[in-house]
Amino acid sequence: MESERRGPPDKSAKRFSIFGPNDDSRVPGEALVELKPEAARRVTVSIPDASMLEGTGVKQLGLPDLDEALQDIHVRSISHLYLPSPPTLAGHTFVAEVGEESHFRIQYDPATSIDEALATLTKKGNRDVLSAEPNHWRQGMTAGSRHGSHHPRQWGLPKIDCPTAWQRTIGDANVVVAVLDTGVDLNHPDLRPHLVAGKNCVAFDVRPTPPDGYVLLGNYTGASGPPEDEVGHGTHVAGTISCERTSMDGVAGVTWRCGLMPVRVLARAYEQSTREVVPLGTGADTARGIRWAVNNGAKIVNMSLGDYDVNPSERSSIEYAVQRNVVVVAAVGNDGRSDPTYPAALPGVIAVAATEPQSQLASFSNFGDHVSVCAPGVKIRSTYWGGGSYTELSGTSTASPHVTGVAALLLSLNLGLTASDVTQIILGTATPLRKQPADPVPNPTFGRGLVNAEAALQRALGL
């Protein structure tokens, strides 16, 4: 169990993340509980998933010892963590995914200490509880504000050799990329042709306790409504992955044809003192979003989000994705630190750092042994929320979708490639970069180097 000695975020140090490695990023009033399989079979209460969270009032599971523990921590609601996956047909019987019925999201009075709540659940419910973990905040990985003027061209695309790669493929609509983010502007004219059915997975408590100094705005309870962007972050990420230029002022994506699946896992948070808007969510919603995307046909998952603490549910969902042959890509963070961030540092994830036009590591980009590759991440022009607009953003959030786009080009060229094939091709064809001439490759600054679209496609073709 994690110690509660860590305090609220220290804002005296200059960084772009709400939380640093030594801050307590746990969500007050929330626990993620996995029951032992035998206990899950004894649950006698009908439990909704989080899309039905608001107003359900379910506060027990029908397991006496655990129900007593829930009462002690002043439970507010209980929901299944994961959305139901499509059942498989075994003979003439429909069979649910093994284990999904064992995972629950418990929301309790946030005045109750997190450590006290977790200890109560595991001690009193020890007959039934396999694990009780905190939920953690997750933030979009954009560094600073949008830029007012645009770069004369989309420098990132030629930097990773997209124009040459496009002579081989510009993408295939059958390759669907899940954008786990703030949602997407569903009416943006350049993105609308590429959109497939998505999902809103944001499910805060109806009385949330956001990080100190922030308030949540807009649609943030009960996973209700469409995956509509209320920040702009997800719209920008989506346009970098797949977009065809339709006007002189428009932009192109790394692919021009691949499908975009908006999975909303980050809401709109507002810092009152600075008037800053940030994308904010939790690891639980990210975990649910991954599974939903995999179950609904995504071939690649992009996560331009993260934090410095591991969420076990995210680890489990990424394992779920990898086992089902889905490529997972994530941003490493924007604090200029070597500390690993999650989900980027989890096994099976392509972890992406950000570079400047001169192929130097961006000043804000995190680094470290967990970095897989790097990609352009400074003043990246892409689609933006509201009125079919465009803007420039910087961050590892904008680097990650470049790598995701290259993965989509590879699958467009050959849908028979496995997720492991795609990962190894991207890593094996990156242009080596070094901070010092004698540095090895891979190295903690750039990983394997700068992603290269054309080299990756050549490798896939055996050229």
Buried (B, 14 or more C-beta within 10 A) or exposed (E): EBEBEBEEBEBEEEBBBBBBBEBBBBBBBBBBBBBBEEBBEEBEEEBBBBBBBBEBEBBBBEBEBBBEBBBBBBBBBBBBBBBBBEEEEEEEEEEEBEBBBBBBBBBBEBEBEBBEBBBBBBEBBBEBBBBBBBBBBBBBBBBEEEBEEBBEEBBBBEBBBBEBBBEBBBBBBEBBBBBBBBBBBBEBEBBEBBBBEBBBBBBBBEEBBBBEBBEBEBBBBBBBEBBBBBBBBBBBBBBBBBBBEEEEEBBBBBBBBBBBBBBBBBBBBBBEEEEBBBBBBBBBBBBBBBBBBBBBBBBBBBBBBBBBBBBBBBBBBBBBBBEEBBBBBBBBBBBBBBBBBBBBBBEBBBBBBBBBEEBBBBEBBBBBEBBBBBBBBBBBBBBBBEEBEBBBBBBBBBBBBBBBBBBBBBBBBBEEBEBEBBBEBBBEBBBBBEEEEEBEEBBBBBBBBBBBBBBBBBBBEEE
